[in-house]
C-alpha cells in the first residue's frame, strides 16, 4: 500500500482527496495538514510515501514548502496538486524537485496516476502541463530593470511616465521594452504584460 498525505489550506479539498485516496485499492490515507508553514515537520512525522500539496497557500507557498520538505528529506516524493497553471509555478515546482504537477480539476484517474508515478520515482505531467513547463524552460529571465519596466507598463504607465518613475530616459524605456518583447516572444505591450504575469515575472494587477 502507498501511504498518501495531503497538504492544502482548504478543508473541503482535503476531505475530497481523503475520499479519493481511500477509494483506491492500493492507496492508504495517512494524514493531512492545512498550510505550507510547518509542512516539512508534518511530513517528517506522518512519513507518507507520497505527499499531495497545493501550490498556492496563504502562509507559505507550496513551492517553498516543497523546498523545506526536500531539505529535510531529499528522498521525499511530492506531487503538486493545484488550480494554478501559471508557467512560473509549474516551472519552479518541477525544478525544485516535485515529482508531478496536476490540476485539481483533473479526472480522478489522473490524480491517482500521478501518485503511482511518483511512487515509482517518475515525474508526472499531463500533456498541457508539460507544454507549459517546456515553454517556460526555454524562456530567458528578465533583468531587474526589465522587470521594473514591464511592471510599470502593467500599471498603465506610458513610456514617459515609466521613465520618470524609474529615473531613466524615455529612450531607455523603449530599449528595455524591446528586450522584454524579445525575451517573452511578445509582439506588443499588452501581450508582453500578459506573458510576464503568466510566467510569474510580475504580479497580476
Long-range contacts (C-beta under 8 A, 24 or more apart in sequence): 1-26, 1-27, 1-28, 2-26, 2-27, 2-28, 2-49, 2-50, 2-115, 2-116, 2-119, 3-28, 3-29, 3-30, 3-46, 3-47, 3-48, 3-49, 3-50, 4-28, 4-29, 4-30, 4-48, 4-49, 4-50, 4-51, 4-52, 4-115, 5-29, 5-30, 5-31, 5-32, 5-33, 5-42, 5-43, 5-46, 5-48, 5-50, 5-51, 5-52, 6-31, 6-32, 6-33, 6-51, 6-52, 6-53, 7-32, 7-33, 7-34, 7-35, 7-36, 7-39, 7-42, 7-43, 7-51, 7-52, 7-53, 7-54, 7-57, 7-62, 7-65, 8-32, 8-34, 8-52, 8-53, 8-54, 8-57, 8-81, 9-34, 9-35, 9-36, 9-54, 9-57, 9-58, 9-59, 10-54, 13-54, 13-104, 17-52, 17-81, 17-111, 20-108, 20-111, 20-112, 21-115, 24-112, 26-116, 27-112, 27-115, 35-59, 35-60, 36-60, 36-61, 36-62, 36-64, 36-65, 37-65, 39-65, 39-68, 39-69, 40-65, 40-68, 40-69, 40-71, 40-72, 43-69, 43-72, 43-73, 43-76, 44-72, 44-73, 49-77, 49-119, 50-77, 50-78, 50-79, 50-99, 50-115, 50-118, 50-119, 51-76, 51-77, 51-78, 51-79, 52-78, 52-79, 52-81, 52-111, 52-115, 53-78, 53-79, 53-80, 53-81, 54-80, 54-81, 54-82, 55-80, 55-82, 55-84, 55-89, 55-93, 56-82, 56-83, 56-84, 56-89, 62-93, 63-89, 63-92, 63-93, 63-96, 66-93, 66-96, 66-97, 66-98, 67-96, 67-97, 70-96, 70-97, 77-118, 77-119, 77-121, 78-118, 79-114, 79-115, 79-118, 79-124, 81-111, 81-114, 85-128, 85-129, 85-132, 86-198, 86-199, 86-200, 87-132, 87-133, 87-135, 87-136, 87-139, 87-198, 87-199, 87-200, 88-136, 88-198, 88-199, 88-200, 88-201, 89-200, 90-129, 90-132, 90-133, 90-136, 91-132, 91-133, 91-136, 91-137, 91-199, 91-200, 92-200, 94-123, 94-125, 94-133, 98-123, 99-123, 99-124, 100-124, 100-125, 101-125, 101-129, 101-133, 102-126, 102-129, 103-129, 136-199, 139-183, 139-184, 139-185, 139-199, 140-183, 141-183, 141-201, 142-180, 142-183, 142-196, 142-201, 143-179, 145-176, 146-176, 146-179, 146-180, 146-183, 147-196, 147-201, 147-202, 149-173, 149-176, 149-177, 149-180, 150-177, 150-180, 150-192, 150-193, 150-196, 150-201, 150-202, 151-196, 151-202, 151-203, 153-177, 153-189, 153-192, 153-193, 154-193, 154-196, 154-197, 154-202, 154-205, 155-205
